[in-house]
């Protein structure tokens, strides 16, 4: 597992899939191995990224189009890459991210019908490393996800059941567009999902 040094790992999936919990458990595991790491969220982390995040998730911005969403998410991502991710990887740290390009492919690319290939093409122009070394998709059905979202919903979460059904479809389609993607059933018990996450890392890296 010392091979985790200098690797870029993303945990992603539909809203309510349990990313935050699994990211924390993964970081605890990486710490137990004595590997230096950095953990970021996308969009966000940087001062610019957090402001963009506020704009994207504010329910008052209901008129925002999918095209604008793609460009704003990508802008925040470019800033995060330049300011945080690239320097951390250069220092041979393991970088763990909550969401990345995979989210834009699933949400705006597939569910929003902007087109996954168009999203990828923009990312290739903007990002030095569009795809991480491993993307772990935590798959969850709509009924389970809804039970977990026991709070005020942000603008993206308020888009309705049909949209989020397509989001899940988009995440499952990622295996057709990228290598090193593992899909894990996140309706399992928390410890079982964590075990699957570790197995995916050991298998792919």
DRENVODO-542989 format. One record per residue (C-alpha): residue in one letter; x, y, z. Coordinates in nm, 3 decimals, decimal comma, padded with zeros to 5 digits. Each point is the difference from the previous one (the first is absolute). Example, Ala and Ser with C-alpha at 12.3 -4.5 7.8 and 13.67 -1.06 7.14 Angstrom:
<nodes>
A	01,230	-00,450	00,780
S	00,137	00,344	-00,066
</nodes>
This chain:
<nodes>
X	00,000	00,000	00,000
X	00,307	00,226	00,000
X	-00,086	00,031	-00,369
X	-00,269	00,246	00,110
X	00,265	00,271	00,022
X	-00,045	00,241	-00,290
X	-00,332	-00,151	-00,106
X	-00,320	00,189	-00,080
X	-00,319	-00,172	00,127
X	-00,357	00,125	-00,042
X	-00,313	-00,115	00,183
X	-00,313	00,097	-00,188
X	-00,362	-00,092	-00,048
X	-00,359	00,127	00,017
X	-00,113	00,226	00,285
X	-00,055	-00,210	00,310
X	00,247	-00,272	-00,097
X	00,208	00,038	00,317
X	00,311	00,166	-00,143
X	00,079	00,210	00,307
X	-00,005	-00,302	00,230
X	00,210	-00,213	-00,232
X	00,254	00,278	-00,063
X	00,052	00,033	00,376
X	00,044	-00,375	00,044
X	00,242	-00,014	-00,293
X	00,208	00,283	00,145
X	00,017	-00,181	00,334
X	00,124	-00,307	-00,185
X	00,262	00,194	-00,197
X	00,118	00,158	00,325
X	00,040	-00,346	00,155
X	00,235	-00,087	-00,288
X	00,218	00,303	00,070
X	-00,064	00,153	-00,344
X	-00,013	00,381	-00,028
X	-00,322	00,123	-00,159
X	-00,208	00,304	-00,088
X	-00,379	-00,003	-00,021
X	-00,205	00,249	-00,202
X	-00,359	00,049	-00,119
X	-00,109	00,093	-00,349
X	-00,130	00,262	-00,051
X	00,156	00,189	00,284
X	00,310	-00,010	00,224
X	00,159	00,311	-00,155
X	-00,135	00,349	00,072
X	-00,112	00,035	-00,363
X	-00,142	-00,353	-00,008
X	-00,210	00,055	00,312
X	-00,157	00,313	-00,149
X	-00,080	-00,190	-00,319
X	-00,147	-00,281	00,212
X	-00,230	00,246	00,174
X	-00,126	00,127	-00,335
X	-00,055	-00,351	-00,138
X	-00,189	-00,139	00,300
X	-00,210	00,303	00,094
X	-00,369	-00,092	-00,053
X	-00,068	00,360	-00,105
X	00,193	-00,064	-00,325
X	-00,268	-00,229	-00,146
X	00,037	00,160	-00,345
X	00,359	-00,121	-00,040
X	00,044	-00,213	-00,313
X	00,197	-00,323	-00,034
X	00,254	00,176	-00,222
X	00,069	00,258	00,272
X	00,026	-00,277	00,259
X	00,261	-00,183	-00,208
X	00,214	00,310	-00,041
X	-00,023	00,102	00,366
X	00,082	-00,347	00,127
X	00,296	-00,016	-00,239
X	00,124	00,344	00,107
X	-00,002	-00,105	00,367
X	00,173	-00,325	-00,094
X	00,280	00,172	-00,191
X	00,068	00,227	00,297
X	00,000	-00,298	00,236
X	00,243	-00,189	-00,223
X	00,245	00,288	-00,032
X	-00,017	00,118	00,360
X	-00,031	-00,325	00,196
X	00,002	-00,331	-00,185
X	00,304	00,041	-00,226
X	00,227	00,125	00,283
X	-00,111	-00,287	00,226
X	00,068	-00,263	-00,266
X	00,339	00,160	-00,068
X	00,080	-00,050	00,370
X	-00,088	-00,369	-00,047
X	-00,307	00,021	00,221
X	-00,310	-00,211	-00,052
X	-00,283	00,230	-00,108
X	-00,356	-00,103	00,091
X	-00,284	00,196	-00,156
X	-00,372	00,023	00,071
X	-00,132	00,025	-00,361
X	00,185	00,090	-00,319
X	-00,054	-00,008	-00,377
X	-00,211	-00,316	00,039
X	-00,271	00,210	00,167
X	-00,027	00,245	-00,288
X	-00,019	-00,291	-00,244
X	-00,288	-00,156	00,197
X	-00,194	00,313	00,098
X	00,036	00,249	-00,284
X	00,136	-00,237	-00,264
X	-00,260	-00,276	00,027
X	-00,289	00,121	00,217
X	00,018	00,353	-00,139
X	00,054	-00,131	-00,356
X	00,299	00,227	-00,060
X	00,185	-00,311	-00,115
X	00,267	-00,199	00,183
X	00,241	00,024	-00,293
X	-00,036	00,380	-00,006
X	00,074	00,017	00,373
X	00,311	-00,214	-00,047
X	00,119	00,211	-00,293
X	-00,022	00,321	00,208
X	00,185	-00,171	00,285
X	00,278	-00,112	-00,233
X	00,053	00,359	-00,109
X	-00,002	00,133	00,357
X	00,157	-00,265	00,222
X	00,347	-00,153	-00,004
X	-00,140	-00,324	00,147
X	-00,374	-00,032	-00,070
X	-00,029	-00,353	00,139
X	00,131	-00,113	00,340
X	00,194	-00,322	00,056
X	-00,319	-00,153	00,138
X	-00,364	00,109	00,011
X	-00,221	-00,182	00,249
X	-00,371	00,041	-00,075
X	-00,224	-00,065	00,299
X	-00,322	-00,118	-00,161
X	-00,331	00,058	00,178
X	-00,365	-00,020	-00,098
X	-00,229	00,300	00,028
X	-00,204	-00,132	00,293
X	00,306	-00,064	00,218
X	00,160	00,331	-00,097
X	-00,315	00,196	00,092
X	00,000	-00,150	00,350
X	00,359	00,114	00,053
X	-00,060	00,360	-00,111
X	-00,173	00,105	00,320
X	00,078	00,373	-00,030
X	-00,074	00,304	-00,213
X	00,079	-00,087	-00,361
X	00,230	00,212	-00,216
X	-00,085	00,106	-00,357
X	00,142	-00,314	-00,162
X	-00,172	-00,231	00,249
X	-00,335	00,171	-00,068
X	-00,007	-00,091	-00,371
X	-00,250	-00,283	00,041
X	-00,017	-00,379	-00,019
X	00,020	-00,034	-00,380
X	00,317	00,209	-00,010
X	00,166	-00,201	00,277
X	-00,095	-00,332	-00,160
X	00,193	00,120	-00,305
X	00,289	00,112	00,221
X	00,034	-00,355	00,128
X	-00,011	-00,129	-00,359
X	00,276	00,247	-00,088
X	00,229	-00,127	00,275
X	-00,053	-00,359	-00,110
X	00,086	00,097	-00,360
X	00,344	00,128	00,105
X	00,150	-00,345	-00,053
X	-00,050	00,061	-00,375
X	00,196	00,325	00,005
X	00,291	-00,050	00,238
X	00,233	-00,259	00,145
X	00,059	-00,072	00,368
X	-00,356	00,044	00,121
X	-00,150	-00,225	00,268
X	-00,373	-00,011	00,075
X	-00,097	-00,094	00,357
X	-00,347	-00,065	00,139
X	-00,026	00,264	00,273
X	-00,332	-00,137	00,132
X	00,209	-00,255	00,192
X	00,095	00,060	00,362
X	00,258	00,275	00,050
X	00,282	-00,237	00,098
X	-00,074	-00,227	-00,295
X	00,016	00,295	-00,242
X	00,332	00,109	00,155
X	00,139	-00,351	-00,050
X	-00,103	00,014	-00,367
X	00,168	00,341	-00,037
X	00,328	-00,139	00,136
X	-00,027	-00,306	-00,225
X	-00,054	00,224	-00,304
X	00,310	00,202	00,088
X	00,213	-00,311	00,051
X	-00,123	-00,147	-00,328
X	00,044	00,310	-00,215
X	00,311	00,157	00,153
</nodes>
